[in-house]
Amino acid sequence: MKTILLNLLLFSSVSMLAEEGYKVGDKAADFKLKNTDGQYVSLSDFNNAKGFVVIFTCNHCPFAKAYEDRIITLDKEYKEKGFPVIAINPNDPEIVPEDSYDSMKVRAKEKGFTFPYLFDNKQEVYKKYGATRTPHVFLLKKTGDNLTVEYIGTIDDNYQDESAVKEKYLANAIDALIAGNKPDPDFTKAIGCTIKDKSKQ
């Protein structure tokens, strides 16, 4: 009997963990986080946006670094079409000092980020979204005051070599929304470093 109860509790815990975060089709909540320029940014600030490319990323992770130039290119191309990039650093700088707010300011300036680079200092937004890796993408579509999750996952199929990319999952998903279609696929596995959170160590 004890074994059965234990298994039920374990199953329940796993199920609860699996339920955390958004799934494709869910309504996403807005947030207000500090940008590297010292200003606070919310999605509601972008009146003319048709949606958002929310990317959880950071300074130190080699996967995140590998995608920085590609993220800049995506922002330059798609913010003109109504889908700006919003980058968020979810990591605890006490675990990874390189991901501190001051280091974020330096990195944004060095790389010439064309998008907001926000600090999830309370580590609340990434949990609400269900991000687990850096980078982890959540593509949102804006309809009136509603934000709907349309794609979750990775940017493309080759973080190591951009010239060898065969599937541009994120770009294809945005193009599909612009054309009035649903992304296909609408979910891929995020590849990157785990998000650093003391409460989960």
Number of C-alpha atoms within 10 A of each C-alpha: 6 7 8 9 10 11 12 12 12 12 12 12 12 11 11 10 11 10 11 13 16 19 19 16 14 13 16 20 13 13 13 16 20 18 22 20 12 10 11 15 18 14 19 12 10 14 8 12 18 19 28 25 23 21 27 28 29 30 22 18 19 15 19 23 17 16 21 17 15 15 22 16 13 20 22 16 14 19 19 10 16 20 27 24 24 23 23 25 26 27 29 21 16 12 12 14 14 18 24 19 21 11 17 21 17 13 19 17 13 9 11 11 17 18 17 20 27 28 26 21 17 11 16 12 22 21 13 13 21 19 25 19 26 30 31 29 27 28 25 26 25 19 11 7 8 13 21 22 21 24 27 28 22 24 27 20 17 17 20 12 10 15 8 10 13 10 12 14 23 25 15 17 23 27 16 14 19 17 9 9 11 15 19 12 14 19 19 17 13 18 20 18 18 14 23 20 15 10 5 6 5
